[in-house]
Amino acid sequence: MSTSSPPFISNKANKAFPTELIDQIIDYNHDDRNTLLAIAAVAKQWTASSRFHLFSSIEVSYDNGRQLIQLLSSPHCTFAATIRRLDIRLVGGSQKWFGEFSKRLKQFDKVIIEALGLMGSRPTVLREEARTAAVSFYSHLRELIIGPLVMETSLEFAALVTGLSNLQSLSCAVSFQSAPSFTQAQRLHLPNSLQIVELTSPSIKSILELFDQRLSSITSLSLIFMTSGDYPYLKAFLERPNNILRALKITMDANISGVSLDTFAELGFRQLTALRVLDIQTTPCMPPPMILNILKTIPSSNLRKLKMTPCLTADIVQVDEMLSGGSRIFKHLKKVAIVGEDLTAVRQSMPRCASQNLLELR
């Protein structure tokens, strides 16, 4: 086999591990899946002469899926393969090739896939044949990523998710053509194993509405590029008692969302008693008085990290005092991450946080 990377491999500029080292690791840990998956996460390169092939990411489309199957079905191929993430690139038109690909790939017992991504661009529709093919990867799947595709209703999306008994992480940027009936949505259940959910507009409203209170059991929620229609559902989520959610991320661009920064003034975080990480990023930056109002609604006992986009105006000193003052309201706070600002300017504007080594730039 050639030592060059096949076209479906996502290459990165990492130094290759010696083949002998990889073989020794595999020989010693061949029954330990967690160790093998850890190796797959860091081994970015193609090791053509090794008996075990480790991929951090593979992207398959109509053009190159056959090549991967041919490689695995070669009589000279005796290796097992761990694929940390398999991305399926879909386009408009027939998606039957994905069904054929999944059937062929399923024949190889030694191929382990932990994460599946269904990718494409609007207005590409995620068709029934592709959804059916995705189900065939369910046995080991712990992470599902669905890109900016189109589905008829959020019930189709739910059908993909509810069958994943081992799912731990879910990302969705889908748009839906119509809404399901309430009686249909009542019967839906999220996998008990699900811990991390990331929703990107325009999927936010539909998914929050679809699963409603079932999201109260997750530990991390990210809402990316929120729009005006999303906020009532977020507000309802935040008003419910919640002692499980540990991380919350919200991003919003007022220039494209149709929402002013004043909308944040209506949000409160008092019910999130287990919250440890709060990440709020806005365009334009947030005035310090608004940040103060948000901080006053945060249960202070558990917060470890705050990430934000503040305006470095004169009254930022009040935020600096609250986060690092002698009373240390946020006594467990370890990091204050400031997005999009110069380090020198941040240190000058927030000297107390700087002196306590709390500041972190992103």
N, C-alpha and C positions, 0 to 999 in steps of 0.2 A: 504494500500500500504506500501511497505517496505520503511524504511527511508534511506536505502543505495542507492548510486548513480547508476542509470542505466548505462549500458556499453557505451551508446552513449554520455554521458556527459563528457566534459573536466573539471575534477576537479582540483582545485587549493587550496592551503592551506590558505583559508580565513575564518574568523570567520563567522558563520551563523547568519543572521539576525533573531531576534525573529519572529516567525510566526505571532504573534499578530500585530507586527509593519508592516509587509508586508501587511497583510490583511487591516489594517487601511489606508495605503498609497494607495492601489489599490482601496478601496472603495471611497476614497476622490478624486482620480485622474483618475477614470475609463474612462473618455472621453478625457483625455489629452494624446495623443499618445507620444508626445515628452518627457513628464515626465516618462511615462512607459518605453520608450526606454532607458532613462538615468538610470533608476533603473536596467534594464536588463544588461547594460554595466558594472555595478559594482557588481551585485549579482552573484557571481561565483558558488554558491552552489545550490544544489537541495533541495527545501523545500517541502517535500512530503506531509505535512498536510495543506499547504496553498491552497487557492482557485485559486490563480494565480501563475503560474510557470514561473520563470525567468531564462533564460539560456544566458550566454555570448557566448557560442560556443557549437555546437553539430556536431559531425562527424558521418556520416552515410555511411555504406557500404552495400554490398550484405548480409553480415552476420547479421547485427543488425537493418536494416531499418524496418523490420517487427515488431520488438519489440516496436519501437516508435509509429507506427500506432496502434498497439494493445493497448498501453497505452491511446492514444487519443480517441480511439473508445470504450473504456470501458463504460458501462452504469453508472458506479460510477464516471466517470470523468466529472466534471462540471466546470473545470477551463478553463481559457484562457491562452495562452502561447505566450510570446514574445521571439523570438530567434534572438539574435543580429547577429549571423553568423552561417549559415548552410554549412558545408563542405561535399561534396559528394566524396567519395573515389572510384575511378574507376580503374579497372584492365583490362587486355586484354580479348578478347572474347566478349560474348554478354553483352550488357549494358541495356537490356530491363527492368531489375528490377527497374532501375531508373525511367523509364517512368511509371511503375505501382505504384511506391512509390509516385511520384509527383501527380498522379491522386488522390490517396487516401488522401494525405496530403491537397490537394486543397479543399477537401470536408469540412474541418474544418475552418469555417469562422473566428474563433477567434484566429487562428494562424497567427502571423505577422512575416515575415522574412525580415530583412533589407539588409543582405549581403549573397551572395551565392558564395561558393568556389567549383570549379571543380578541384579535385586533382588526382594525379597519378604520375607515373614515366615513363620516356621513356623506351621502345618504345610504351607505351600504346596509342592507337588511340582514340580520342574523336569521337565516332561514331554518326551517324545521330539520332539514337533513344535517345541518351543522350542529344544532342543539342536541340532536340524537347522538351524533358522533362524540360530542363532548362528554356525554354520560359514560362512555366506555372507559374514561380515564379515572373514574371515581374511586377505585380501590385504595390508592395511596394519596389521593389529592388532599392537600392541606391548605392550598391557596388558590383562589380563583380571581382572575383579573379580566374584566370585560371592558374593552375600550369604547370609543365613541361610535358605536353601532346603533342600529335602529331595530326595535322590537315592537310588535303590535300592541301588547299590553304588558304591564309589570307582572302579571300572572305568569307569563312565559319566562320571565326572569326568575320568579320565585320557584318555578318548577325545576330550574337548573340548580338552585341553591339548596332547596329543602332535601334533596336526595343525597347530599354530601355529609355523611355522618361524621367524618373526621375533619371537616373544614374549620380552619382556625382564622384565616384572613380572607376578606372579601373586598374587592375594589370594583367600582362600577361607574361608568361615564355614559351609560346608555340613554337614548331618548326614546320615549314611548308614544305610539300613535294614538292610543286611547286609554282610558282609565277602566279598571275592573269594577265590578259591582261590589258593594260592601259585603254582601253575604258570601261571595267567593273569597274575599280577602280574609274574612273571619276564620277560615279553616287553615290558614297558613301558619307554619311554624319554622323558626330558624333552628339550625343545628345547635345542640347544646354546647358543642365544642367551640363555636364561633366566639372569638375574642376581639378581633380587629376589623373595623369597617371604615372604608374610605369611599365617599360619594362625591362625584364631580358633577356640577351642573351640566345638563338639565335633569339628571337622575335624582337629585336630592329630594325634591318634593314628593315624587312618586314613591320612592323607597321608604322615606320616613312615614308617609301615609299608609303604605302597604303593610309594613310590619309594626308600626305604631308602638305599643308598649312592649313588644317582644325585643326591642333594642335595649331594654333596661338591663340586660344581662351581659352586655359587652364591656370590655375594659378600655377600649380605645376607639374614638370616633373622630373622623376627619371630614369636614364639609368644605369643598374646594369651589371657589368662585360662586358664592351664594347670590341668588337673585331675589327680587321682591316677593315672589310667591313662595319662597322657601321658609321665610322667617316665622310665619304662624306655626309651622310644624316644629321648628327648632324651639320656639318659645314653649310649646306644649311639652316637649321633651324635657326642657330644663326645669319646668315647674313640678315635675314628679320627683318624689323622694328617690334618691339614687346613692347607694353606698358601695357601688361596684366600679363605676367609670373612673379611670385613673388618668386618662389623657384625652384632651379635647383640642382639636385644631379647627379654626375657622379662617377662611380667606375670602376677601371681598374686594372687588375693584369697582368703585362708585361710577367710573366712567362708562362701564358696560353693563352693570347690574341693574340699573334703575333704582338703586337704593342709596340713600344718603347715610353718612356716618351716624346721624342721629338715631338710626335704627338700633344701634348697639346700646343706646341709653335705655332701651326697653328690655334688654336682656339682663337676667340675673343668674348667678351661679350658686345661690345659697343651698340648694338641694344636693349639690354634688359634693358630699361630705368626704369622699375618698379621693378627690381630684389632686393629682400630684404634678401634672404638666398641663399648662394652659398656653396655647399658641394662637394668637390673634394677629393676622397680618392684613392690613388694609392699604388701599390706594384711593385717595391720598393718605398721608400719615395721620395718626390719631392725636388730637389735642390733649395735653396733659390732664385737664379737668375731666375729660371723658374716661381716661385711663383710671383716674382716681375713683370715679364712680363704679367702674368695673371691679377694681380691687376691693372696694368696700363690700361687695357681694360675694367674695370668695371665702369659703371656710379656710381659715388660715392655718389650721393645725397640720395639714398634710402637704401643702404646696411645696414642691421641690424646685420647679423650673418654670419661669415665665418668659415667653418669647413674644415680642411685640414690635410694632412700627410706630414709635412715638415721634411727634414733632419736637425738636429740640429747642423749644421756646423757653422764655425765662421761668415760667411756672413748672417746668420739668423738675425743678428742685423739690417740689412737694412730693412728686412720685419717688424721687431719690430718697427723701426722708422716710416715707412710708415703708419702702422696701428694705432700708438699712438702718433705721433709727434705733435709738437706744432701747426702746421698748421691744423692738424686733417682733412686731405683730406677726410677721411671717418667719417665725423662728427657725423653721426647717428649710428655708429657701437656700438653694445652693448656686443657682445660676440665673442671671437675667440676660437673655439673648436679645440684642438689638439688631434689627434687620435693615440693611441698606444705608447705614451711616458710617462716617469715618471714625476710626478708633480714637483719634485725638479729640475730635469734637464730642464724642460720647463721654470720654473721661473727664473733660472739662465741664460738661453739663451735669454729670452724675458723679461727683467726686466721692461721695460716701460709699456708693456701690463699688466704685473703682478701688477705694482703699481697703475694702473687705474682700477684694478679688471675686466679686460676684459677676462682673461684666463679661459677656461673651458676644463677639460680633459674628454675624452671618450674612 
